[in-house]
Amino acid sequence: MTTKGQTTIPLEVREFLKVGAGDRLGYEFVDGKVMLVPKNRSALEFAGALHVPNRAPVSVESMNEALDEGIAERFGRARDRD
């Protein structure tokens, strides 16, 4: 590590992450470890990543309801404001 806190990422790791000069990287803490994560991916690269064959389509309204329920379960219900 340099005095500026910089490190050299080995070629093998750069190739695995498909990153190069000018690409952005992030660090995530998971179970007491630090993960190096590329931040330069286009949203288009994830197209179809969640596709499940023969699954029925879901409406945006249904997705919003599921998100609201998940947030409420995780963080507790918000107080009624009315």
C-alpha positions as CSV (number, residue, x, y, z in Angstrom):
1,M,0.0,0.0,0.0
2,T,1.3,3.4,-0.9
3,T,1.3,6.4,1.5
4,K,-1.8,7.6,-0.3
5,G,-3.6,4.3,0.5
6,Q,-3.4,3.1,-3.0
7,T,-2.8,-0.6,-4.0
8,T,-2.1,-2.4,-7.2
9,I,-4.8,-4.9,-8.2
10,P,-3.2,-8.0,-9.7
11,L,-3.9,-8.8,-13.4
12,E,-5.7,-12.0,-12.5
13,V,-8.2,-10.1,-10.3
14,R,-8.7,-7.3,-12.9
15,E,-9.4,-9.9,-15.6
16,F,-11.8,-11.8,-13.3
17,L,-13.7,-8.5,-12.5
18,K,-13.4,-7.4,-16.1
19,V,-12.1,-4.0,-15.1
20,G,-9.3,-1.8,-16.4
21,A,-7.9,1.7,-16.2
22,G,-10.5,4.3,-15.5
23,D,-13.1,1.8,-14.2
24,R,-14.8,2.4,-10.9
25,L,-14.5,0.0,-8.0
26,G,-16.4,-0.2,-4.7
27,Y,-15.8,-1.9,-1.4
28,E,-18.5,-3.8,0.4
29,F,-18.3,-5.2,3.9
30,V,-19.8,-8.8,4.1
31,D,-19.5,-11.0,7.2
32,G,-16.3,-9.4,8.4
33,K,-14.7,-9.4,5.0
34,V,-14.2,-6.7,2.4
35,M,-15.3,-7.4,-1.2
36,L,-14.0,-5.5,-4.2
37,V,-17.0,-4.8,-6.5
38,P,-16.9,-3.3,-10.0
39,K,-19.1,-0.2,-10.3
40,N,-18.8,0.3,-14.0
41,R,-21.5,-2.1,-15.2
42,S,-24.2,-0.9,-17.5
43,A,-27.8,-1.6,-16.5
44,L,-28.1,-3.4,-19.9
45,E,-25.7,-6.1,-18.8
46,F,-28.3,-7.2,-16.2
47,A,-31.1,-7.5,-18.7
48,G,-32.8,-10.9,-18.2
49,A,-30.8,-11.7,-15.0
50,L,-34.1,-12.2,-13.1
51,H,-35.9,-14.0,-15.8
52,V,-37.7,-17.2,-14.7
53,P,-39.2,-19.2,-17.6
54,N,-43.0,-19.8,-17.4
55,R,-43.4,-17.3,-14.6
56,A,-46.5,-15.2,-14.9
57,P,-46.0,-11.4,-15.4
58,V,-46.4,-9.2,-12.3
59,S,-47.9,-5.7,-12.4
60,V,-46.1,-2.7,-11.2
61,E,-48.8,-2.2,-8.6
62,S,-48.1,-5.7,-7.3
63,M,-44.4,-5.0,-7.2
64,N,-44.9,-1.8,-5.3
65,E,-47.2,-3.6,-2.8
66,A,-44.6,-6.3,-2.2
67,L,-41.9,-3.6,-1.7
68,D,-44.1,-1.7,0.8
69,E,-44.7,-4.9,2.7
70,G,-41.0,-5.9,2.8
71,I,-40.0,-2.4,4.0
72,A,-42.7,-2.5,6.6
73,E,-41.5,-5.9,7.9
74,R,-37.9,-4.9,7.9
75,F,-38.2,-1.4,9.4
76,G,-41.5,-1.5,11.2
77,R,-44.7,0.2,10.2
78,A,-44.6,4.0,9.9
79,R,-46.9,5.9,12.2
80,D,-50.2,7.0,10.7
81,R,-50.0,10.7,9.9
82,D,-53.7,11.4,9.6
